[in-house]
């Protein structure tokens, strides 16, 4: 997978996201994800989910998988996703 062609969703809070984020990522806090599924369904695939350390991205991936999403990757910490974008 070429991460630069993926949609990157950062599930941290808005405050956390504003302090730094992966280039081009979209902030959808984990607690708002169920209310924004229609929006997520329209994103370009694959989806890469990230957060601060990997806990929330894992939870988001499990939730999205149960909602039928398949082209989905747990990117873990947003800084790791940013590093992948830079390479």
C-alpha atoms as one frame of an Amber mdcrd trajectory, in Angstrom:
protein
   0.000   0.000   0.000   1.193   3.481  -0.845   0.288   5.561   2.209   0.339
   8.785   0.190  -2.680   7.469  -1.754  -4.667   6.573   1.387  -7.125   8.618
   3.398  -5.603   9.157   6.830  -8.070   9.484   9.689  -6.756  10.731  13.024
  -9.090   9.691  15.860  -7.528  11.874  18.582  -9.434  14.763  20.127  -9.607
  18.050  18.248  -7.249  19.619  20.804  -4.668  16.852  20.341  -4.969  17.071
  16.559  -4.409  20.840  16.603  -1.066  20.340  18.371   0.315  18.283  15.465
  -0.910  15.815  12.854   0.100  13.810   9.808   0.060  15.786   6.572  -3.348
  15.623   4.929  -4.995  13.721   7.764  -8.647  14.211   8.665  -9.615  14.578
  12.309 -12.565  12.434  13.357 -12.380  11.970  17.139 -13.082   8.380  18.173
 -16.232   9.294  20.090 -17.739  10.969  16.991 -16.912   8.142  14.575 -20.311
   6.373  14.820 -22.049   9.631  13.862 -19.777  10.221  10.864 -19.910   6.822
   9.139 -21.656   8.216   6.056 -18.795  10.689   5.660 -16.174   7.952   6.094
 -17.935   5.754   3.506 -17.231   8.445   0.894 -13.490   8.655   1.567 -10.956
   7.318  -0.904  -9.655   3.882   0.081  -7.571   2.567   1.688  -8.163   4.105
   5.097  -5.253   4.505   7.512  -6.320   5.180  11.091  -3.966   6.850  13.574
  -3.970   8.403  17.043  -1.424   9.253  19.747  -0.027   5.821  20.585  -2.161
   3.193  18.862  -4.903   2.378  21.369  -7.640   4.505  19.864  -6.641   3.686
  16.288  -6.945  -0.023  17.142 -10.412   0.541  18.645 -11.465   2.573  15.593
 -10.240  -0.124  13.210 -12.165  -2.794  15.108 -15.309  -0.656  15.015 -14.990
   0.172  11.315 -14.303  -3.478  10.493 -17.542  -4.448  12.246 -19.296  -1.822
  10.115 -18.108  -3.585   6.948 -14.945  -1.642   6.083 -12.245  -3.901   4.665
  -9.541  -1.728   3.051  -8.438  -0.518   6.466  -5.062  -0.203   8.193  -4.128
   0.611  11.784  -1.374   3.198  11.445  -0.825   3.461  15.204   0.801   6.687
  16.336   0.329   9.664  14.019   4.066  10.403  14.114   4.719   6.965  12.602
   2.224   7.731   9.831   3.968  11.050   9.209   7.326   9.254   9.033   5.891
   6.845   6.471   4.653   9.790   4.417   8.124  11.341   4.511   9.840   8.174
   3.205
